[in-house]
Amino acid sequence: MSISTKYNPAETEDKWYSYWLSKKFFHSEPDEREPYTIVIPPPNVTGVLHMGHMLNNTIQDVLIRKARMQGKNACWVPGTDHASIATEAKVVAMLKEQGINKKDLSREEFLKYAWEWKEKYGGIILEQLKKLGASCDWDRTRFTMEEDLSEAVIDSFIHLYKKGWIYRGIRMVNWDPAGKTAVSDEEVIRKEVNQKLYYIRYEIKGERHKVQDGQPSTFNLPPSTYLTIATTRPETIMADAAICINPNDERFTHLKGKKVFVPLVNHEIPVIEDEYVDIEFGTGCLKVTPAHDLNDYELGVKYNLPVTDILNDDGTLNELAVILVGEDRFVARKKIAKMLDEAGHLDKVEDYKSQVGFSERTDAAIEPKLSMQWFVKMKEMAQPALDDVLNGDVNLIPNKFENTYRHWMENVRDWNISRQLWWGQRIPAWYDDRGNWVVAKTKDEALEEFWKKKHLDESCSDTEKIGFKHQLEPFLRQDEDVMDTWFSSWLWPISVFDGFKNPDNKDINYYYPTNDLVTAPEILFFWVARMIMAGHEFMGKKPFTNVYLTGIVRDKLGRKMSKSLGNSPDPIGLIEKYGADAVRVGMLMSSPAGNDLMFDESYCEQGRNFASKIWNAFRLVKGWEVDENLENPNKQAISWFENRFNEALVEIEDNFKQYRLSEALMTTYKLVWDDFCAWYLEMVKPAYQQPIDAESYQATIGFFENIIKLLHPNMPFITEELWHDDLFGTRDEMDCCIVAEFPKGGAIDEQLLKDAEVIKTVIAEIRNVRNQKQISPKEALPLSLKVNSAIDYEKWLNIVFKLANVSEAEIVNDKIAGAAAFMAGKDEFFIPLTENIDVDAERTRLNADLVYLQGFLRSVDAKLSNERFVQNAKPEIIANERNKKADAEAKIKIIEESLAMLG
């Protein structure tokens, strides 16, 4: 069939993706093959494809496609996360646009709207992944809120509760006033914020305090009558329970045992002492507000201070604040600062930068808040997950993240798993009218638990039992909270294979543990670590073996890509502009594992150029006419490329084993662009309008087929398109590149490859002489060789003749005066010229080469004379350095001889 002059991704991508789907190439069922399994990090059901998703899923697809081609039973399980906070916020916003307030709805009514929203918008990101070429087993798509997975969450909660690892209590939590829910430490993003530091005067009781209009004032009072506190949060002074000083701070010894008045509200609070206070910060005094700061809370517990929470769930001031009731916390901050100033309590205000926590989901400033919540004890579960990483059963790639992981796991805190939302798996706890509670899966089971809790005599009649339940049932209510989204996703590698519903089913037995996980470092603890914990707790073994941690996608200025900065391109727009293969190549070229990648659209352009190079090379070969009667003049070229391919394959496989996917792609890129297109095809292609011999043609087609297979995991669409061209004969409908056998390496003649590099240098130097002397490429040049090595040039001369346009070659024993000379390896080459060469220019060039080689030799000598280097370096490295030394010495000798001849 004919092939168009230009590769058009739009014509191939939908065609082949639909074909792969129709032939079930992505689908996996347990069989006798070795399984290779990846579970997708489930994107939020609210999400759309961004550059981080592009990177993460391209890497997963490369791994899964390669495994599939290697004959493994490749299974990539897709799905989405219900994302409690984010989804609820989306639904609330949608309802607001319709004039509906969540407060006016029942839970059931709200959830109906939420499910409708999910059905309408929830699959967008998965459809976008198909545009990228993601070869997920879509028949296995799961959703964390579907019935079976939700049941797994409930069962795991009950299991841990029965073990005593889940408890309920009042603790200080991170509160999101916008989402009106608690969030975990890991969902708090720390940002440096420009703030104000307010210096507030607190009057000391009994030190000449005077009252104006019923309020204490510090106007015109001497400094001895008050102390000054520096705070960024004046709106919380009404909740102050004490002033704390450092017992070692001599400035405040006079305050020991004293009391002070809280400005504006005239509350009397004690002065306490604790070494926690930083003498250097602010004024050296600290206001202690137990309800609104974690460290203050711990001080409050230590000194039995009262706790006054003055904030509502939405961040407005409540009645306990006494003043500015109903005002938003940030509005109150400005108003209180003004009130303090007017009352003489504000000493000064300074600009100040500090780290403030923001909700990852709503971007609201986090409030520390005392709240009744459900928690999971983590210490015991953390140990097996830590051991897995420390002993190498689970590999973090790159391993630089092991120390961070170890620190987290050794200092693990109990996990707050309750969220004050409606969208999510509801806490399976049930309360009676007196506040007593039990944990149970259903209401009937809860009634049974309450019956048992009453310790009623088992000899009681069924009638009494029924009567008890009937009396209690109307008062029974389920906990309003739902579980943290991560409490469902930590079960993901188990629940996607129905490991809870049917613990001994064929899927869980075959696919679990999975092989590789590809994710971002920022969720290493609150997803990856927890999955390992869940694996041990519920399956008795780890959930995966390797964790490939990607970097953050940044722009070329190093800024993290975000909508607010406007520096993040639309991934689908990039695919439409450059093609999916080009975007995949662009992402991978700049993404070493664990390191941030500086993405620029030019990488996609480079990927498109690479696709065009492959396409044009294919067109070149397809256009050759074959003459069966011609002998093969290209045996050396064919032998060289076969060895070069095998050499590159070893490097590529080694990179894959070490998860250096970017490096593996670059090796492939250079093999195709440089070795195959720039060198091999030039070596074997016939002269203009001349045929090629059949043996060279078949060898070239074979090489091209292997190259297409090698490229497929990175560039699935163009490779599938070329795979089905009639250049390769007729393909069966199931004979597709996606399931073709990945190339396997053969023997490597290393000496042949070294000799080829010398030959390539010879050709490059002859071309360089042409350029320097302005000799036409059409003018054939004679060449003389002074051979100092063991290279058999007879095998290579036809390649030199063809690529450098050399008319004849002569072996000589001496240097040729008046010729353009150069070196390749240890051998000397001369091109006799019809006109005298520029002796001064040649001497300058040789001297420059001599200076370089002498400097290089000094650096090698320095290494070899370093005893520590010689003692610690591997033998092969030392041998390589000695070879470099010998090579440099030989070249220096030849250059010195050439300079002597020039006089």
Beta strands, then each sheet from edge to edge (+ up, - down):
strand 1: 35-39
strand 2: 73-77
strand 3: 79-80
strand 4: 142-143
strand 5: 166-176
strand 6: 181-183
strand 7: 188-204
strand 8: 210-212
strand 9: 215-217
strand 10: 226-231
strand 11: 242-245
strand 12: 259-261
strand 13: 268-273
strand 14: 285-288
strand 15: 346-359
strand 16: 367-376
strand 17: 395-397
strand 18: 415-416
strand 19: 418-419
strand 20: 429-431
strand 21: 437-439
strand 22: 477-478
strand 23: 482-483
strand 24: 516-519
strand 25: 546-549
strand 26: 553-554
strand 27: 597-598
strand 28: 626-627
strand 29: 692-693
strand 30: 781-786
strand 31: 806-811
strand 32: 819-824
strand 33: 827-832
sheet 1: 1+ 2+
sheet 2: 3+ 4+
sheet 3: 6+ 5- 16+ 18-
sheet 4: 10+ 7- 12+ 13- 11- 14+
sheet 5: 10+ 7- 15+
sheet 6: 8+ 9-
sheet 7: 17+ 25+ 24+
sheet 8: 19+ 23-
sheet 9: 21+ 20- 22+
sheet 10: 26+ 27+
sheet 11: 28+ 29+
sheet 12: 31+ 30+ 33- 32+
end
